[in-house]
Amino acid sequence: MKNNNKTNTITPVRVWPGVVLVVLQWALRYVAPIIEPETIIIGVFGVLVFGLGIVVWWIFFSRAPRFEKWLPIPLTIISLYLTYQILDKSIATANMNLMFTMYSIPVMCLAFVAWAVISRNFSQRLRRITMVITIIAASGFWALIRTDGMDAEVHHDFAWRWSKTAEERLLAKKDHQQTISTDSSAISPLVEWSGFRGKNRDGIVYNLQIETDWKKTSPAKLWQKQIGPGCSSFAIQGNMIYTQEQRGENEMVTCYSLKTGDLIWLHSDSTRFWDAHAGAGPRSTPTLFESNVYTLGATGILNVLDASTGKLIWTRNAANDTKVTIPGWGYTSSPLIVDSTVLIAISGQILAYNITTGKPRWSGNDGGESYSSPQLFTIDGIKQILYTNKEGLTSYNPINGNILWALKWPGVRVVQPAQIDETSILIAADERIGLRRITVKNSENGWIIKEQWTTNKIRPDYNDFVVHKGYIYGFEGPSITCVDIENGNRIWKGGRLGGQLILLADQDILLILTEKGDIALVKASPDKFEELALIPAIKGKTWNHPAIAGNIFLVRNTEEMAAFKIPLTSI
């Protein structure tokens, strides 16, 4: 006799492939770049590949009931789409509008696989309810947060959407615009640090030797102050330091005391620029020349101010003098003064103005987006202005703007070119290409340009480099590297000190302000990578270039600034 009683059993979900896939996905995206920074791009694409793998596992190999196999697909798409409509602007626009996709996929994958593991023994009803809750929660929580920017390794600084920003906390202070009076001793004709990367825009300092054993004689912090956001560095004259920052709807040029960090004067323009990566505020650095300070704001306002009082001498909206479209990072050029001319760049176009009246003198062609600034070189005995943009490198006659010569080499231009000798120049492209050395010579038949070498053994990207005693010192991702100037071969690579640097040439020392806000000393020697000292300085992502006056080292980022007195050698 047959037994017709049937036992209803539910085949358990096979979860181990999903666990393996999500572990590999997160390891490739977040662990591998810690070990080898160059894997970050692979990690970003790996997120998509493993995400697709998890979909394939769930539909074809999970053994889940048919309804549960297919429900997550439309539910996830709808949930992510609806969340995207209410995202904070910082997340919606970051990473070229791709941040939500880049980050939501691994989070959703992790949440879904975790649900699959935890819910294996749930009842069918409870399993389906918790599935819906998991998908909605993994998507919807993105609407509750914002990003306050990212670092060079694409790690974002997340915060609750409703929490106050550093700028809002500064503005909440009643005395945030309170100025102090200054005595005549603070006003000095001596310019200690004229602006972006120093006197020659090369980041090199002479006639200064410091103690390098900071365990015995560590730099003393003179002061530390809150500051408005911006990527500006400092210019220094006497006891007065100049920078640019954002405070609410006002873009400001500010002057502080070198001794105390107190505000001396400020100039305000009613404009605001913001992007999801660097945040709000101006990107340029003030330039000092004689008794005036010259600034360019992120929306294109060119100001000339009295350095001692902040009184406006003349102003001009330089962006209106061009037809270029403002790039995603704003206008970033730091003004350059050559004789009686003020030179700036509005994205990929160089503009020249009369230093006294502000009237236009000449302008170059728009060569595509650029983050860099005009640079003065004397090449083969002839003074000229070099400017890099998306098309390549162009040399201009500073008097009339005539093009002397041009190098067509497409790429993303951020860092400044460097001069090796009378006829040799280094120019960077972007993180994919690296650095190129060229020679430029004047002849009876015109200028002759020859490529010496191109290397990807140093790819400065957003971090400037220096030339010293036959070698180039700069950054390859977060690591500092030394390259032979004769052939572009890498000598060594070490550390994780990505940031901006100053060369103390007489001592063969690199003084580095890291992206994490630390101050480091590294030996500028081809022998080996040698880190001499490292101390914390300021908190938060630090993209701003440092400045130095004597042995006073100035650092800042989008939240705070500080001054350190570095001990000098006793010799």
Buried (B, 14 or more C-beta within 10 A) or exposed (E): EEEEEEEEEEEEBBBEBBBBBBBBBBEBBBEBBEEEBEBBEBBBEBBBEBBEBBBEBBBEEBEBBEEBBEBBEEBBEEBBEEBBEEBBEBBBBBBEEEBBBBBBBBBBBBBBBBBBBEBEEBEEEEBBEBBEEBBBEBBBEBBEBBBBBBBBBBBBBBBEBEEEBBBEEBBEEEEBBEBEEBEEEBBBEEBBBBBBBBEBBBBBBEEBBBBBEBEEBBBEEBBBBBBBBBBBBBBBBBBBBBBBBBBBEBBBBBBBBBBBBEBBBBBBBEBBBBBBBBBBBBBBBBBBBEEBBBBBBBBBBBBBBBBBEBEEBBBBEBBEBBEBEBBEBBBBBBBBBBEEBBBBBBBBBBBBBEBEEBEEBBBBBBBBBBBBBBBBBEBBEEEBBBBBBBBBBBBBBBBEBEEBBBBEBBBBBBBBBBBBEEBBBBBBBBBEBBBBBBBBBBEEEEBEBEEBBBBBBBBBBBBBBBBBEEBBBBBBBBBBBBBBBEEBEBBBBBBBBBBBBBBBBEBBBBBBBBBBBBBBBBBBBBEEBEBEBBBEBBEBBBBBBBBBBBBBBBBBBBBBBBBBEBBEEEE
